[in-house]
Amino acid sequence: MAKYKIAWLPGDGVGNDVMEAARLVLDAMKFDAEYVPGDIGWEFWCHEGDALPDRTLEMLRTTKCCLFGAITSKPKEEADRELDAELQGKGLSYFSPIVRLRQEFNLHTNMRPCKAYPGNPLNFKDGIDLVVFRENTEGMYGGVEFHPIPRSVFDALCAHPKMKKGFGQYSLEDLALSTRIMSRHKCRNIVTQAFEYAKKFGRKSVTVCDKPNVLRETGGLMIRTAREVAKSYPGIPLWETNIDAQCMWLVRRPLDYDVLVAENMFGDILSDLAAGLVGGLGFASAANIGDNYAVFEPTHGSAPKYSGQYKVNPMAMLLTCKLMLDWLGEVPEATRLERAIAAVISEGKVCTYDLGGSNTTLEVAEEVARKL
């Protein structure tokens, strides 16, 4: 019997390509795991009206954690058009399966390391080593949206003077509403996770990023909560920045920052910007962590035009495997894998098109396996 039972969800597009690369490397490490495949992605939306079928959720609950490839998501109108004919007009609504996974399993903490490995020609600057902590279940991605706005919701909102004054002249059909709902509990949790990480790994600071001067209630809640949490970590300074200014400062002075923490959408923006500083999404790994379960994924998306061509950089996926090994407590194996990845990047002899090379996804994975 294998030591670990791992859910295996390649998903869409190049998710299949990079997951194949991951399996090649994990097998070379002789990682003791049983991989359980599951259905997720665009084809299941089109043919079943559900991108994350219940059978997949049931399977996930029998596993220790999940390794996930990539997902295709499209706007509402396109998603509706691509449904099979017999499913159209039945009131089905597409919802991102990765967002749903985060909510179903309360994967409240999204951790995204962004590290400039020596030898990477796409590094913005050597020495960058950032970690973004993103609240994963609330905020703008909570999924509480309306179009058109129901009359009862509109009437309730009109109790606020700015609502009636600013939007009262429009019909309900003309209005769409996306909410940013945040709780003190989840704000405290994500900031605590950031400080705990900084404490464990000797990081120099934690920076909380929001927009409290405009988003006074939700942003204010995040900042006030961060200040309270920071009192328990007197040796680690808390810095506070507005999200727009923080994006500028990350580009201008990335070495000044260490651990960053933000709510859902702002954390998403920050982590992609930080990835751009260290080679792009081909190096961007992520861990979605809850109290009892975790889903690990690269953040580069499904890139349908490259599907099956084994063209894309597998390093994001392999670094994702490293995060999974860390979470499982297999720290020596995680370190061994990261050293092999770093060696291949440093040599620069075997690399994909984004780094100026001509090697395939699997050839890069094979080179990492050799370094092991």
N, C-alpha and C positions, 0 to 999 in steps of 0.2 A: 504494500500500500504506500502511495506517494506521501511525502511529508506535507505537501500543500496541495490544495484543490483550488485552481485558479480559473475564474471565468474568462473566456476567450472571445472577445467581441471585435472582429476586424471592422465591421461597419461598411462604409461606402468608399468608393474610389481608391485612392492610394493607401487607405487604411489597410487594405489587404496586402499591398506590397510591403509596407513597413512592418506589419505584423509577421510576415514571413521572415523578414530580416531578423526580427526580435527572436523568433523561435530558433533560428540558426545559431544565434549567439548563446541563448539560454541553454540549448542542448550542448553546445561546446563547453559550457561551464559545468555540465552535468547537474544542473539545477533539478532538485528532486520534486517535481510537480506533476500533477495530472491537470491537463488543460481541457476545460469543458466548453465547447462551442455554443454560441447563442445567437439568436436572430435579433437584429437591430438595424435600422436604417431606412433609406428612401424606398427601396423595393417593397418593404413591408407596409409602408404608408400607402404606396400606390395600389397594392394588391389586396391589402387587408384593412386599410384605413387606420392603421396603428403602427407607428414607427418603433414602438417598444412594446411588443406583445406581452400579455400576462405570463405566457409560458417562460419568457426570458427572465422576468422578475422572479418567478418561482425558482428558476435555476440559480439565479444569483444568490438567493438566500441560502443555498446549500454550499456556497463556496467561501473561501477565506477572504479573497479580494478579487478585483477584476482588472484585466489589462484590455485597454480599449484603443481602437485604431483611429477612425475619423468618421465624421457624419456629414451628410449633405442636408442643408436646411435652405428653404426658399420662402419668399414672401407668401402671404395667404392666398392671393389670387393664383399664383403659379402652382402652389401646392394643390389647390382645389382642381385646377385644370388637369393635373397629371394623375388624379385618382382614376381607377378603372371606372368605366361607364356605369356599371351597376352599383357603384358606391357613391356616385355624385348625387347631390340633392338630398342626402340623408342627414345633414347637419353635422358631419364630421369636421373636426378642426385640427389642423396640424399643430403640434407642440414639440419643441426640440427634445429629443430623447435624452440628451446628455443633461439638460436642465432638469428634466423629470427624474433622472437617476439621482441627481444631487438632492432633490427634494424627497423622493421616496425613501432614501437611505440616510437622510439628514447629514449629508456630506458637507458640513458647514464650513470647512476650511479648505481653501484652494491655495496651494503653495507652489510658486513658480520660481525656481532658481534661474538666474541669468548670469552666466559666468563666461568670461573671455578666456578661452583656452589658448595658450601660447601657440603661435603658428597659424592661427586662423586668419586668412587675409582679409576677412570681412569684419574683423573686430574694429569697432570705432576707436577704442583706446585699450591698450594693455592694462591689466590689473582690475578691470571691472568685475565685481563679484556681488551682485544684488540678489536679494530674495524678496519677492512680492507675496504678501499674504492678502488674499481677497476673500471677503465674506461671500459665501457661495449659494445661499438659499433665499435671500431677501432682496430688498432694493428694487431697482428698475427691472430686474430679471425675474421678479416674483410671479409674473404671469397674470396679474390682476389688471386686465385691460378691457376697454369697451369701445365698440364702434358698430352702430351709433350708440351714444350714451343713453341708457334707459332714463325715462322721465323721473323715476323715483331717485335715481342717483343724481341727476342734474338738479332736481329741486333741493336735495340735501346739500349739494355743493354751493347752491346759491345763497346759503346762509352766510357764506363768506363774501364780504363786500367786493373783493377783487374779482370773484367769479362772475357775478352778475354784471358788474361794470365792464369787464373785459370781454366777456363771451356771450352775454345775454342776447345780442343781436343775431346770433347764428341759430339755424335750425339744428335739431339733434342729429340729423343725418350729416351735417357739415362738421361735426365734432368727433374727435377720437380722444380717448383718455388712457394713458399709461400711468400707473401709480408707482411711487417709490415709498414703499412701506418698510420701516426699519424698527427693530425692537432693541431695547436697552440690553436684553440678554444676549442677542447675537452680536451686537457691537462689542460688548464686554468680552465675549468669547474670542472673536477674531483678534482683538488687540492683545488679549492675554496669550494667545498662541504665538503672536509675533514676539512678544517680550520673552516668553519661555524659550523660543528658538534662539533669540539673541543671547540670553543668559547661558544656554547650554553650549553654544558654539563661540562664545566670546566676541560677539558682534558689538560694534562701537556705538550704535544708535538705532532707534526706531523712529520712523517718520510716518505720521498719520496724514493722509491726503483726503481732502474733501472740498466743499465749497460753502462753508457756513455763513459767509457774508451775503449769499444769495439764497441758498437752500437752508434757511435759518432754523427750521425745526428738525429736519432729518440730519443735515450736516452738523447742526448744533449738538444734537444728541450724540453723534459719533465723537465729536471733539471733547465734549464734557466727559463722556465715558472713558475715553482714552486717558484723560488727565487723572481720573480716579484710579484707573488700573496702574498708571505709571508710578503712583505713590508706593506701590509694593516692590518696585524695582529701582531703588534710589541710585544704583550704580550705572544705570543705562539712561542716557538723556532721551527725552521725547521731543521730537521736532514736529511742528505743525505747519503744513503748507496747503495752499489752494491748488486744486488739481491742475488748472491751466498753467500756473507758474511752475508747478512741479515738473510738468512735461518739458518746459523750457530748461529748467535747471538740470534735469537728467541728461539732456543733450549737451549742455554747456559744461557741466561739472559732475559727471557721473561718479567719479571717485569719492565725492563727498558723502555719498549715500550708501546705506548698508541694507537694513531691513525696512521695507515700506509696507504699509497696511492701509486698506481702503475697503469701502463697500463694494458691492457686486460689479456694477458697470464701470466705476472709476478704476477698480482693480483690474478689470479686463483691459482697459485702455493702457494703464501703466505697464502691465506685463508684456503686452505686444510692443510697446515702445522700447522697453528694456531689452526685449529679445532682439530688436533691430540694432541695438548697440553691440551685440555679441555674435553677429552672424546671421540674424534673421530667424524665421520660424522653423527653419531646418535644424535649429539647435534648441528649440523651446519645448521643455518638458513640463508636466504638471501632475500634481497629486491632489485628488479630491478626497479629503479625509473626514471621516465621521468618528463617533465614539467607538463603533464596533465594526466598521467596514470602510473600505477605500477603493476608489477607482482611479487608475493611472492612465494618462493619455498624453500624447504629443498634442500641440495646439495648432498645428499647421493646416487643419482642415482637409477636405477630401480631394481637392484638386482633380475634378473629374477628367480634365483633358489629358492628364498624365496616367490615368488608371491603367494598370496592367503593363505599363512600359518599363517599370523598375528604374525610373529616372530620378526620383526624388531622394533627397538626403535622408538616410535612416538615423542620423545621430540623435535627433529629437526623440525618436522611439527608443533608442538604446539608452539614452539618458533617463527616459521614463522608466525603463527596466531597473536602472540603478536606484531610482526613488522607491520602486516597489520592494527591492531587496532591503533597502534601509528600513522601510516600514515593517517588514517581516522580521527584522532583527538580524538579518544576514549581513551585518556590517562589513566583515572582511571580504565577502563576495562582492558587495556593492563597491568597495574600494578597489578591488581587483578589476572590476569592469570599467570603472571610471578611468583608471590608469591606462587600460588598453585603448579606450576611446581617445584619451588625451595624446597617447603615443601616435595614433593614426593621424590625428589632426596636426600634430607637430611636424611629422614627416612630410605631410602634404603630397605624398606620391599616389595614393589611392583616394580619389574623391569624386563627388558627383558634379554635375554641370554648374551648380550655383557657386562652386568654389573654383571654377575654371577647368575642371577635370572632365573626363569622359567615361568614368566608371559607373556601373549600375548600382542600384540599391543593394543588391545581394553581394556584389563584389566588395563593396565597402564593409558590409557585415562580415564577410569571410575574412577580410583583413583584420578587423577587430578580433575575431575568433582566433586568428593566428597569434595575435599579440597576447592573448590570454595565456 
